[in-house]
Amino acid sequence: MSSNTSHPTVTANNRGPAVNVVSWFLNATAVLFVVARLVTKLALNQHIQIDDGLLITSLVFSIALVVTISLETEIGGLGQHQSSLSDSKLAVFQKTAYAGDIFYVLSLTLSKFSLLILLRLITPVKLQLQLISGLGFAIALWGLSALVTVVFQCRPPRVWQLLSGQCFDKVAFWDYFDTFNIILEGVLVALPIAIIWNIQMRLLRKFMIIWCFAMRVLVIGAIISELIFRNRVNGSKDYTYASWPVVICSEFVQVLSIVTACIPYLKPFFASLESGMIRSDDSRRLDLRSTWSYGHSRSSGQKKSWASTILTSIGSRKVGTRAAVSSQGDVPSNLELMNRNYQAPDAWETGSHTSEPRPIHAAAG
């Protein structure tokens, strides 16, 4: 008897437990991907950079959201019919949903900025840098406007009374939010393709790297699903029950935003795992030792940041006053590491007999 009380099951009248399980599973996946990304960078002797910090903060807000969803399902009645809930449960539902909207906006905005910083670091091309800056401004404006709106979505002081208070047109706001989210994600898919396409490397390897960034189209699919379900909830008199698919879709959007921001970093990790090379000599197999492709050596034990090394794969061009790469660059970049690690497993073994990497350069023009 007590067991049924403490462990509610999914029924036709209670979808809350399913929402809870899916939300925690998705966030556990996000945690694993972020940890794998950080482990990969540290294993390659790289520093944790601002893009990592932004993604970690995004993950923290994602976890905060799943905590509010748990409270919303277990105490607030999410996934249950509104007519069966007491006033106290409805109050919890509204407060947790209000907090969840804030965490949702913050997490999505920060995960976008994390990927944007990586894109800024892998191109010295002036036009591309300007496009990235413009996209950053658009993301900031979109995120700030959404944050202010969800914070003051109902008349003060009871800004959390989503069901009974005087609130803005939620359908119009979320249509705006999701539509611009789709546009921003589309640009975040297209920009890396344009950047990587001008890098000289094997075509197959180039496609594999592009595929890592293109995985972000999954986020767009999740946003479209969320948008469809949000509009179905419009005008529902049973909001606590009708909104459970929206919550699941929003969790997919948020978690996929974090996971796809990690994927470009993870190929070396998975390749090493697959070929049993996660051991003390990983740095040698990745050519992270004393001699580099330009014939210069770095001092023993010296660490270079992920950000500072990423430009060395682009070439020795200068754009305005920005030096893309010094002719005496002393460590390989993210792109070069990615370039070398996107090979068939036998290429690892072949490349392990020499410490000379194969530098990649930007295509002329």
Backbone hydrogen bonds in HBPLUS format (Angstrom, degrees):
<---DONOR---> <-ACCEPTOR-->    atom                        ^
c    i                          cat <-CA-CA->   ^        H-A-AA   ^      H-
h    n   atom  resd res      DA  || num        DHA   H-A  angle D-A-AA Bond
n    s   type  num  typ     dist DA aas  dist angle  dist       angle   num
A0005-THR N   A0001-MET O   3.25 MM   4  6.58 144.5  2.38 139.1 148.9     1
A0006-SER N   A0002-SER O   2.96 MM   4  6.23 156.7  2.01 152.2 157.1     2
A0007-HIS N   A0003-SER O   2.93 MM   4  5.90 138.0  2.11 142.6 153.6     3
A0011-THR N   A0014-ASN O   3.04 MM   3  4.98 163.0  2.07 132.5 137.0     4
A0014-ASN N   A0011-THR O   3.18 MM   3  4.98 158.7  2.23  98.3 104.9     5
A0015-ARG N   A0079-GLY O   2.92 MM  64  4.41 162.3  1.95 119.0 121.9     6
A0019-VAL N   A0015-ARG O   3.23 MM   4  6.57 158.3  2.28 153.6 160.1     7
A0020-ASN N   A0016-GLY O   2.95 MM   4  6.23 157.5  2.00 156.7 163.6     8
A0021-VAL N   A0017-PRO O   2.98 MM   4  6.21 164.5  2.00 152.2 155.0     9
A0022-VAL N   A0018-ALA O   3.01 MM   4  6.12 173.2  2.02 154.0 156.2    10
A0023-SER N   A0019-VAL O   3.00 MM   4  6.03 159.9  2.04 145.7 151.6    11
A0024-TRP N   A0020-ASN O   3.11 MM   4  6.32 163.8  2.14 151.1 154.6    12
A0025-PHE N   A0021-VAL O   2.97 MM   4  6.13 160.3  2.01 152.5 158.5    13
A0026-LEU N   A0022-VAL O   2.95 MM   4  6.10 164.9  1.97 152.6 156.3    14
A0027-ASN N   A0023-SER O   3.06 MM   4  6.26 158.5  2.11 144.6 150.6    15
A0028-ALA N   A0024-TRP O   2.91 MM   4  6.06 149.4  2.00 144.8 153.2    16
A0029-THR N   A0025-PHE O   3.07 MM   4  6.35 150.6  2.16 145.5 153.1    17
A0030-ALA N   A0026-LEU O   3.04 MM   4  6.42 152.1  2.12 144.3 151.8    18
A0031-VAL N   A0027-ASN O   2.95 MM   4  6.21 156.8  2.00 148.1 153.8    19
A0032-LEU N   A0028-ALA O   3.06 MM   4  6.32 158.6  2.10 147.5 152.5    20
A0033-PHE N   A0029-THR O   3.06 MM   4  6.35 157.9  2.11 151.4 156.8    21
A0034-VAL N   A0030-ALA O   3.01 MM   4  6.24 161.9  2.04 152.8 157.5    22
A0035-VAL N   A0031-VAL O   2.94 MM   4  6.12 163.7  1.96 153.2 158.0    23
A0036-ALA N   A0032-LEU O   2.90 MM   4  6.06 158.7  1.95 146.2 152.4    24
A0037-ARG N   A0033-PHE O   2.92 MM   4  6.13 153.4  1.99 145.2 152.4    25
A0038-LEU N   A0034-VAL O   3.00 MM   4  6.29 161.9  2.03 151.4 155.3    26
A0039-VAL N   A0035-VAL O   2.85 MM   4  6.04 163.3  1.88 155.1 160.0    27
A0040-THR N   A0036-ALA O   2.92 MM   4  5.99 156.7  1.97 144.5 150.9    28
A0041-LYS N   A0037-ARG O   3.11 MM   4  6.39 159.8  2.15 148.1 152.6    29
A0042-LEU N   A0038-LEU O   2.97 MM   4  6.20 164.8  1.99 152.6 156.9    30
A0043-ALA N   A0039-VAL O   2.81 MM   4  5.92 153.4  1.88 148.5 156.4    31
A0044-LEU N   A0040-THR O   3.08 MM   4  6.28 134.7  2.29 139.2 150.6    32
A0044-LEU N   A0041-LYS O   3.18 MM   3  5.13 130.5  2.43  93.0 106.0    33
A0046-GLN N   A0041-LYS O   2.88 MM   5  5.17 156.1  1.93 150.7 151.2    34
A0045-ASN N   A0042-LEU O   3.02 MM   3  5.02 153.0  2.09 107.8 109.4    35
A0052-ASP N   A0049-GLN O   3.02 MM   3  5.34 125.4  2.33 103.7 117.4    36
A0053-GLY N   A0049-GLN O   3.06 MM   4  6.47 154.7  2.12 148.4 156.2    37
A0054-LEU N   A0050-ILE O   2.90 MM   4  6.16 155.6  1.96 151.6 157.4    38
A0055-LEU N   A0051-ASP O   3.10 MM   4  6.26 154.1  2.17 138.0 144.9    39
A0056-ILE N   A0052-ASP O   2.85 MM   4  6.10 157.3  1.90 152.9 159.3    40
A0057-THR N   A0053-GLY O   2.96 MM   4  6.16 158.0  2.01 144.9 151.0    41
A0058-SER N   A0054-LEU O   2.86 MM   4  6.11 151.3  1.95 143.0 151.5    42
A0059-LEU N   A0055-LEU O   2.88 MM   4  6.15 150.7  1.97 144.4 152.3    43
A0060-VAL N   A0056-ILE O   2.92 MM   4  6.28 147.3  2.03 144.9 154.1    44
A0061-PHE N   A0057-THR O   3.05 MM   4  6.41 158.1  2.10 151.0 155.5    45
A0062-SER N   A0058-SER O   2.94 MM   4  6.20 144.8  2.07 141.8 152.6    46
A0063-ILE N   A0059-LEU O   2.87 MM   4  6.18 153.1  1.94 150.6 156.8    47
A0064-ALA N   A0060-VAL O   2.91 MM   4  6.20 154.4  1.98 145.3 153.1    48
A0065-LEU N   A0061-PHE O   2.90 MM   4  6.14 146.8  2.01 140.3 149.1    49
A0066-VAL N   A0062-SER O   3.07 MM   4  6.42 154.5  2.13 145.2 151.3    50
A0067-VAL N   A0063-ILE O   3.02 MM   4  6.30 144.2  2.15 146.2 155.9    51
A0068-THR N   A0064-ALA O   3.10 MM   4  6.45 155.2  2.16 145.5 151.5    52
A0069-ILE N   A0065-LEU O   2.90 MM   4  6.24 148.9  2.00 147.7 157.3    53
A0070-SER N   A0066-VAL O   3.00 MM   4  6.20 149.4  2.09 138.5 145.8    54
A0071-LEU N   A0067-VAL O   3.06 MM   4  6.42 158.5  2.11 149.2 154.4    55
A0072-GLU N   A0068-THR O   2.78 MM   4  5.93 147.7  1.89 141.5 151.9    56
A0073-THR N   A0069-ILE O   2.87 MM   4  6.09 145.1  1.99 146.6 154.5    57
A0074-GLU N   A0070-SER O   2.87 MM   4  5.95 171.0  1.88 153.7 156.8    58
A0075-ILE N   A0071-LEU O   2.90 MM   4  5.36 153.0  1.98 133.2 141.3    59
A0076-GLY N   A0071-LEU O   3.01 MM   5  6.37 151.1  2.10 146.3 153.3    60
A0078-LEU N   A0072-GLU O   2.86 MM   6  5.54 171.7  1.87 139.6 139.8    61
A0080-GLN N   A0077-GLY O   3.00 MM   3  5.38 151.8  2.08 139.6 137.7    62
A0079-GLY N   A0240-THR O   2.82 MM 161  5.84 169.0  1.83 147.9 144.2    63
A0084-SER N   A0081-HIS O   3.00 MM   3  5.65 153.4  2.07 116.7 124.6    64
A0085-LEU N   A0082-GLN O   3.19 MM   3  5.44 167.6  2.21 112.2 116.0    65
A0090-LEU N   A0086-SER O   3.02 MM   4  6.31 159.0  2.06 150.9 156.9    66
A0091-ALA N   A0087-ASP O   2.94 MM   4  6.16 144.3  2.06 142.6 152.2    67
A0092-VAL N   A0088-SER O   3.16 MM   4  6.46 154.6  2.23 143.5 149.2    68
A0093-PHE N   A0089-LYS O   2.89 MM   4  6.15 161.0  1.92 151.8 157.6    69
A0094-GLN N   A0090-LEU O   3.02 MM   4  6.20 162.2  2.05 146.2 149.7    70
A0095-LYS N   A0091-ALA O   3.06 MM   4  6.24 161.9  2.10 148.0 153.0    71
A0096-THR N   A0092-VAL O   2.94 MM   4  6.03 169.0  1.95 156.8 159.9    72
A0097-ALA N   A0093-PHE O   2.95 MM   4  6.01 155.1  2.01 145.2 152.8    73
A0098-TYR N   A0094-GLN O   2.94 MM   4  6.02 150.6  2.03 140.7 148.8    74
A0099-ALA N   A0095-LYS O   3.03 MM   4  6.30 163.2  2.06 148.6 152.2    75
A0100-GLY N   A0096-THR O   2.83 MM   4  5.95 154.3  1.90 144.1 152.2    76
A0101-ASP N   A0097-ALA O   3.03 MM   4  6.24 149.3  2.13 144.4 150.6    77
A0103-PHE N   A0099-ALA O   3.09 MM   4  6.44 166.2  2.11 156.2 159.2    78
A0104-TYR N   A0100-GLY O   2.89 MM   4  5.98 152.7  1.97 147.7 155.7    79
A0105-VAL N   A0101-ASP O   3.13 MM   4  6.34 163.8  2.16 148.1 150.5    80
A0106-LEU N   A0102-ILE O   3.11 MM   4  6.33 168.5  2.13 154.9 158.1    81
A0107-SER N   A0103-PHE O   2.93 MM   4  6.02 162.9  1.96 149.2 154.0    82
A0108-LEU N   A0104-TYR O   3.12 MM   4  6.26 169.8  2.13 152.6 155.1    83
A0109-THR N   A0105-VAL O   3.08 MM   4  6.17 163.3  2.11 149.2 154.1    84
A0110-LEU N   A0106-LEU O   3.08 MM   4  6.21 166.9  2.10 151.9 155.1    85
A0111-SER N   A0107-SER O   3.07 MM   4  6.20 158.5  2.12 150.0 155.8    86
A0112-LYS N   A0108-LEU O   3.20 MM   4  6.38 151.6  2.28 145.0 151.7    87
A0113-PHE N   A0109-THR O   3.16 MM   4  6.47 157.3  2.21 146.7 152.7    88
A0114-SER N   A0110-LEU O   2.98 MM   4  6.21 149.4  2.07 146.9 155.1    89
A0115-LEU N   A0111-SER O   3.32 MM   4  6.60 160.1  2.37 144.2 147.1    90
A0116-LEU N   A0112-LYS O   2.95 MM   4  6.15 153.4  2.02 147.6 156.1    91
A0117-ILE N   A0113-PHE O   2.99 MM   4  6.17 152.2  2.07 149.6 154.2    92
A0118-LEU N   A0114-SER O   3.41 MM   4  6.73 155.1  2.48 141.4 147.2    93
A0119-LEU N   A0115-LEU O   3.07 MM   4  6.43 158.5  2.12 150.4 155.9    94
A0120-ARG N   A0116-LEU O   2.99 MM   4  6.27 150.1  2.08 144.5 152.8    95
A0121-LEU N   A0117-ILE O   3.10 MM   4  6.34 139.8  2.26 142.0 152.3    96
A0121-LEU N   A0118-LEU O   3.08 MM   3  5.16 127.3  2.37  96.8 110.7    97
A0122-ILE N   A0119-LEU O   3.28 MM   3  5.38 143.7  2.42  98.3 107.9    98
A0129-LEU N   A0125-VAL O   2.90 MM   4  6.16 155.5  1.96 156.2 164.3    99
A0130-GLN N   A0126-LYS O   2.92 MM   4  6.19 151.2  2.01 149.3 157.2   100
A0131-LEU N   A0127-LEU O   2.96 MM   4  6.25 153.8  2.03 146.3 153.5   101
A0132-ILE N   A0128-GLN O   2.89 MM   4  6.14 155.0  1.96 146.8 153.8   102
A0133-SER N   A0129-LEU O   2.92 MM   4  6.16 156.1  1.98 145.1 151.4   103
A0134-GLY N   A0130-GLN O   2.91 MM   4  6.14 158.5  1.95 147.5 153.5   104
A0135-LEU N   A0131-LEU O   2.87 MM   4  6.09 152.9  1.94 145.5 153.3   105
A0136-GLY N   A0132-ILE O   2.85 MM   4  6.09 151.3  1.93 145.5 153.8   106
A0137-PHE N   A0133-SER O   2.99 MM   4  6.30 152.0  2.07 146.8 153.7   107
A0138-ALA N   A0134-GLY O   3.01 MM   4  6.29 155.9  2.07 144.8 151.4   108
A0139-ILE N   A0135-LEU O   2.87 MM   4  6.14 157.7  1.92 152.3 158.0   109
A0140-ALA N   A0136-GLY O   2.96 MM   4  6.14 160.7  2.00 146.5 151.9   110
A0141-LEU N   A0137-PHE O   2.93 MM   4  6.13 161.3  1.96 150.4 155.4   111
A0142-TRP N   A0138-ALA O   2.86 MM   4  6.01 161.1  1.90 147.8 153.6   112
A0143-GLY N   A0139-ILE O   2.80 MM   4  5.91 168.4  1.81 153.1 156.7   113
A0144-LEU N   A0140-ALA O   2.88 MM   4  5.92 163.9  1.90 148.3 153.2   114
A0145-SER N   A0141-LEU O   3.00 MM   4  5.97 163.6  2.02 144.0 149.2   115
A0146-ALA N   A0142-TRP O   3.05 MM   4  6.13 156.4  2.11 144.1 150.9   116
A0147-LEU N   A0143-GLY O   2.90 MM   4  6.04 154.7  1.96 145.1 152.4   117
A0148-VAL N   A0144-LEU O   2.99 MM   4  6.17 171.8  1.99 156.4 157.6   118
A0149-THR N   A0145-SER O   3.07 MM   4  6.15 154.6  2.14 139.6 147.1   119
A0150-VAL N   A0146-ALA O   2.94 MM   4  6.17 163.8  1.96 154.0 157.1   120
A0151-VAL N   A0147-LEU O   3.00 MM   4  6.11 151.8  2.08 148.6 156.6   121
A0152-PHE N   A0148-VAL O   3.15 MM   4  6.29 152.8  2.23 143.8 149.9   122
A0168-PHE N   A0153-GLN O   2.95 MM  15  5.75 151.0  2.04 160.0 167.2   123
A0155-ARG N   A0166-GLN O   2.99 MM  11  5.76 146.3  2.11 146.1 155.0   124
A0161-GLN N   A0158-ARG O   3.29 MM   3  5.78 173.7  2.29 116.8 118.5   125
A0162-LEU N   A0160-TRP O   2.80 MM   2  5.64 126.9  2.09 114.7  98.2   126
A0165-GLY N   A0161-GLN O   2.94 MM   4  4.80 139.8  2.11 122.8 131.8   127
A0173-PHE N   A0169-ASP O   3.08 MM   4  6.38 160.8  2.11 154.0 159.8   128
A0174-TRP N   A0170-LYS O   2.98 MM   4  6.13 175.7  1.98 155.6 156.7   129
A0175-ASP N   A0171-VAL O   2.93 MM   4  6.02 146.6  2.04 144.8 154.4   130
A0176-TYR N   A0172-ALA O   3.06 MM   4  6.27 156.4  2.12 143.1 149.0   131
A0177-PHE N   A0173-PHE O   2.82 MM   4  6.10 164.6  1.84 154.9 159.5   132
A0178-ASP N   A0174-TRP O   2.87 MM   4  5.84 170.4  1.88 144.0 147.1   133
A0179-THR N   A0175-ASP O   2.97 MM   4  5.89 155.2  2.04 140.9 148.5   134
A0180-PHE N   A0176-TYR O   3.08 MM   4  6.18 172.0  2.09 153.5 155.6   135
A0181-ASN N   A0177-PHE O   2.96 MM   4  6.03 141.1  2.11 136.6 148.5   136
A0182-ILE N   A0178-ASP O   2.93 MM   4  6.15 151.7  2.01 146.1 151.6   137
A0183-ILE N   A0179-THR O   3.14 MM   4  6.49 157.6  2.19 145.0 150.9   138
A0184-LEU N   A0180-PHE O   2.90 MM   4  6.09 166.9  1.92 151.1 154.4   139
A0185-GLU N   A0181-ASN O   2.94 MM   4  6.09 159.2  1.98 147.2 153.3   140
A0186-GLY N   A0182-ILE O   2.90 MM   4  6.09 150.4  1.99 145.1 153.5   141
A0187-VAL N   A0183-ILE O   3.09 MM   4  6.44 151.4  2.17 149.0 155.7   142
A0188-LEU N   A0184-LEU O   2.96 MM   4  6.25 151.8  2.04 145.4 153.8   143
A0189-VAL N   A0185-GLU O   2.99 MM   4  6.28 126.4  2.29 140.1 153.4   144
A0189-VAL N   A0186-GLY O   3.27 MM   3  5.17 138.8  2.45  91.5 102.9   145
A0190-ALA N   A0186-GLY O   3.01 MM   4  6.27 157.7  2.06 144.9 150.9   146
A0191-LEU N   A0187-VAL O   2.91 MM   4  5.90 170.2  1.92 157.5 159.0   147
A0194-ALA N   A0190-ALA O   3.07 MM   4  6.38 157.2  2.12 154.9 161.0   148
A0195-ILE N   A0191-LEU O   2.98 MM   4  6.26 152.2  2.05 151.8 160.4   149
A0196-ILE N   A0192-PRO O   2.82 MM   4  5.91 178.3  1.82 157.7 158.2   150
A0197-TRP N   A0193-ILE O   2.97 MM   4  5.84 151.0  2.06 142.5 150.6   151
A0199-ILE N   A0196-ILE O   2.99 MM   3  5.31 165.0  2.02 116.7 119.8   152
A0363-ALA N   A0198-ASN O   2.59 MM 165  5.26 167.8  1.61 176.6 171.9   153
A0200-GLN N   A0361-HIS O   2.74 MM 161  5.44 166.8  1.76 157.7 162.0   154
A0206-LYS N   A0202-ARG O   2.83 MM   4  6.06 153.4  1.90 151.8 160.4   155
A0207-PHE N   A0203-LEU O   2.91 MM   4  6.18 155.6  1.97 150.8 156.5   156
A0208-MET N   A0204-LEU O   3.01 MM   4  6.29 148.2  2.12 143.7 152.6   157
A0209-ILE N   A0205-ARG O   3.04 MM   4  6.36 153.6  2.11 149.0 155.0   158
A0210-ILE N   A0206-LYS O   2.94 MM   4  6.17 163.9  1.96 151.1 156.1   159
A0211-TRP N   A0207-PHE O   2.80 MM   4  5.94 149.1  1.89 141.2 150.3   160
A0212-CYS N   A0208-MET O   3.25 MM   4  6.56 142.5  2.40 136.5 144.5   161
A0212-CYS N   A0209-ILE O   3.07 MM   3  5.22 124.6  2.39  97.7 111.4   162
A0214-ALA N   A0210-ILE O   2.79 MM   4  6.00 156.1  1.84 154.1 162.4   163
A0215-MET N   A0211-TRP O   3.07 MM   4  6.14 125.1  2.39 143.3 152.5   164
A0216-ARG N   A0213-PHE O   3.24 MM   3  6.14 168.0  2.25 120.6 123.6   165
A0217-VAL N   A0214-ALA O   3.02 MM   3  6.00 168.9  2.04 129.8 130.6   166
A0218-LEU N   A0215-MET O   3.07 MM   3  5.98 167.9  2.09 122.4 125.9   167
A0219-VAL N   A0216-ARG O   2.96 MM   3  5.40 139.0  2.13 108.4 118.4   168
A0221-GLY N   A0217-VAL O   3.11 MM   4  6.52 156.0  2.17 149.6 155.1   169
A0222-ALA N   A0218-LEU O   3.08 MM   4  6.37 154.5  2.15 145.6 152.0   170
A0223-ILE N   A0219-VAL O   2.90 MM   4  6.21 153.4  1.98 151.9 159.7   171
A0224-ILE N   A0220-ILE O   3.00 MM   4  6.27 160.2  2.04 153.4 157.9   172
A0225-SER N   A0221-GLY O   3.16 MM   4  6.42 157.6  2.21 144.3 150.0   173
A0226-GLU N   A0222-ALA O   2.93 MM   4  6.19 159.0  1.98 147.6 153.7   174
A0227-LEU N   A0223-ILE O   2.84 MM   4  6.08 158.7  1.88 153.2 158.9   175
A0228-ILE N   A0224-ILE O   3.01 MM   4  6.27 156.2  2.07 148.9 154.6   176
A0229-PHE N   A0225-SER O   3.07 MM   4  6.35 167.4  2.09 155.5 157.8   177
A0230-ARG N   A0226-GLU O   2.88 MM   4  6.06 155.4  1.94 151.5 159.0   178
A0231-ASN N   A0227-LEU O   3.18 MM   4  6.35 158.1  2.23 145.2 149.9   179
A0232-ARG N   A0228-ILE O   3.16 MM   4  6.45 137.3  2.35 139.1 151.0   180
A0232-ARG N   A0229-PHE O   3.13 MM   3  4.95 125.1  2.45  90.7 105.2   181
A0233-VAL N   A0229-PHE O   3.12 MM   4  6.40 139.9  2.29 144.8 154.2   182
A0233-VAL N   A0230-ARG O   3.19 MM   3  5.26 129.8  2.45  95.5 108.2   183
A0236-SER N   A0233-VAL O   2.89 MM   3  5.41 157.5  1.94 147.0 144.3   184
A0241-TYR N   A0238-ASP O   3.15 MM   3  5.71 135.5  2.36 111.5 122.3   185
A0242-ALA N   A0238-ASP O   2.91 MM   4  6.02 174.7  1.91 162.8 164.4   186
A0243-SER N   A0239-TYR O   3.06 MM   4  5.73 145.3  2.18 147.2 150.7   187
A0244-TRP N   A0241-TYR O   3.46 MM   3  6.04 173.6  2.47 116.7 118.5   188
A0246-VAL N   A0243-SER O   3.07 MM   3  5.23 123.2  2.40 102.3 117.0   189
A0247-VAL N   A0243-SER O   3.21 MM   4  6.57 152.5  2.29 154.2 161.5   190
A0248-ILE N   A0244-TRP O   3.26 MM   4  6.57 159.5  2.31 149.2 153.5   191
A0249-CYS N   A0245-PRO O   2.98 MM   4  6.19 164.5  2.00 149.1 153.4   192
A0250-SER N   A0246-VAL O   2.89 MM   4  6.09 158.5  1.94 150.3 156.4   193
A0251-GLU N   A0247-VAL O   3.03 MM   4  6.24 145.0  2.16 141.9 151.1   194
A0252-PHE N   A0248-ILE O   3.03 MM   4  6.40 153.0  2.11 148.6 155.7   195
A0253-VAL N   A0249-CYS O   2.96 MM   4  6.29 157.3  2.01 150.0 156.3   196
A0254-GLN N   A0250-SER O   2.98 MM   4  6.16 164.0  2.01 146.3 150.1   197
A0255-VAL N   A0251-GLU O   2.91 MM   4  6.01 173.3  1.92 155.1 157.3   198
A0256-LEU N   A0252-PHE O   2.93 MM   4  5.81 161.8  1.96 145.9 151.9   199
A0257-SER N   A0253-VAL O   3.07 MM   4  6.13 144.0  2.20 138.7 148.1   200
A0258-ILE N   A0254-GLN O   3.29 MM   4  6.64 146.2  2.42 141.7 149.5   201
A0258-ILE N   A0255-VAL O   3.14 MM   3  5.21 122.6  2.48  96.7 110.3   202
A0259-VAL N   A0255-VAL O   2.85 MM   4  6.09 172.2  1.85 159.5 161.8   203
A0260-THR N   A0256-LEU O   2.93 MM   4  5.77 168.3  1.95 143.8 147.8   204
A0261-ALA N   A0258-ILE O   3.19 MM   3  5.24 132.7  2.43  96.5 109.4   205
A0262-CYS N   A0259-VAL O   2.93 MM   3  5.21 146.9  2.04 105.2 115.8   206
A0263-ILE N   A0259-VAL O   3.21 MM   4  6.52 138.0  2.39 146.3 158.0   207
A0265-TYR N   A0262-CYS O   2.96 MM   3  5.68 150.1  2.05 125.7 134.1   208
A0266-LEU N   A0263-ILE O   2.97 MM   3  5.16 151.0  2.05 111.9 120.8   209
A0269-PHE N   A0266-LEU O   3.00 MM   3  5.10 114.3  2.44 100.8 117.2   210
A0270-PHE N   A0266-LEU O   2.94 MM   4  6.21 164.9  1.96 165.7 169.1   211
A0271-ALA N   A0267-LYS O   2.80 MM   4  5.87 161.1  1.83 156.1 162.0   212
A0272-SER N   A0268-PRO O   2.92 MM   4  5.97 155.7  1.98 142.0 148.6   213
A0273-LEU N   A0269-PHE O   2.91 MM   4  6.11 154.8  1.97 145.2 153.0   214
A0274-GLU N   A0270-PHE O   2.86 MM   4  5.98 160.4  1.90 146.9 152.0   215
A0275-SER N   A0271-ALA O   3.10 MM   4  6.25 153.9  2.17 143.8 149.8   216
A0277-MET N   A0272-SER O   2.83 MM   5  4.78 159.7  1.87 143.6 145.5   217
A0276-GLY N   A0273-LEU O   3.36 MM   3  5.20 162.1  2.40  98.9 103.9   218
A0279-ARG N   A0277-MET O   2.94 MM   2  5.63 114.3  2.38 112.9  95.3   219
A0282-ASP N   A0279-ARG O   3.14 MM   3  5.78 153.4  2.21 129.8 127.6   220
A0284-ARG N   A0281-ASP O   3.09 MM   3  5.33 127.3  2.38 101.2 114.1   221
A0285-ARG N   A0281-ASP O   3.17 MM   4  6.52 157.7  2.23 151.2 157.2   222
A0286-LEU N   A0282-ASP O   2.95 MM   4  6.18 135.8  2.15 147.4 159.4   223
A0288-LEU N   A0283-SER O   2.59 MM   5  4.84 146.7  1.69 171.4 164.1   224
A0287-ASP N   A0284-ARG O   2.96 MM   3  4.86 156.8  2.01 107.5 110.1   225
A0292-TRP N   A0296-HIS O   3.27 MM   4  5.90 155.0  2.33 147.8 154.5   226
A0295-GLY N   A0292-TRP O   2.96 MM   3  5.67 161.8  1.99 127.9 129.7   227
A0302-GLN N   A0299-SER O   3.20 MM   3  5.72 162.0  2.23 135.3 135.9   228
A0309-THR N   A0305-SER O   3.12 MM   4  6.33 140.3  2.29 149.1 158.6   229
A0312-THR N   A0309-THR O   3.24 MM   3  5.81 157.9  2.29 115.0 121.2   230
A0314-ILE N   A0311-LEU O   3.14 MM   3  5.67 165.6  2.16 119.6 124.0   231
A0362-ALA N   A0314-ILE O   2.45 MM  48  4.75 136.4  1.63 129.6 131.4   232
A0324-ALA N   A0317-ARG O   2.92 MM   7  5.45 141.8  2.06 143.6 155.0   233
A0319-VAL N   A0322-ARG O   2.97 MM   3  5.29 154.3  2.04 160.5 159.9   234
A0322-ARG N   A0319-VAL O   2.97 MM   3  5.29 153.5  2.04 135.5 133.6   235
A0329-GLY N   A0326-SER O   3.03 MM   3  5.17 134.1  2.25 123.3 116.3   236
A0337-LEU N   A0333-SER O   2.84 MM   4  6.07 162.6  1.87 153.3 158.1   237
A0338-MET N   A0334-ASN O   2.81 MM   4  6.00 158.7  1.85 149.8 156.6   238
A0339-ASN N   A0335-LEU O   2.68 MM   4  5.81 150.1  1.76 142.5 151.9   239
A0340-ARG N   A0336-GLU O   2.90 MM   4  6.13 159.5  1.94 151.0 154.4   240
A0341-ASN N   A0337-LEU O   2.97 MM   4  6.06 144.8  2.10 142.7 152.7   241
A0342-TYR N   A0338-MET O   3.03 MM   4  6.06 126.0  2.33 144.2 154.1   242
A0347-ALA N   A0344-ALA O   2.83 MM   3  5.41 142.2  1.97 117.1 128.4   243
A0348-TRP N   A0345-PRO O   3.09 MM   3  5.42 139.6  2.25 103.6 114.2   244
A0350-THR N   A0346-ASP O   3.07 MM   4  6.38 159.5  2.12 148.3 154.1   245
A0351-GLY N   A0347-ALA O   2.87 MM   4  5.95 159.7  1.91 143.3 149.0   246
A0352-SER N   A0348-TRP O   2.97 MM   4  6.08 124.1  2.29 140.9 155.1   247
A0352-SER N   A0349-GLU O   3.24 MM   3  5.13 141.1  2.40  92.9 103.9   248
A0354-THR N   A0351-GLY O   3.46 MM   3  5.99 170.2  2.47 113.5 116.0   249
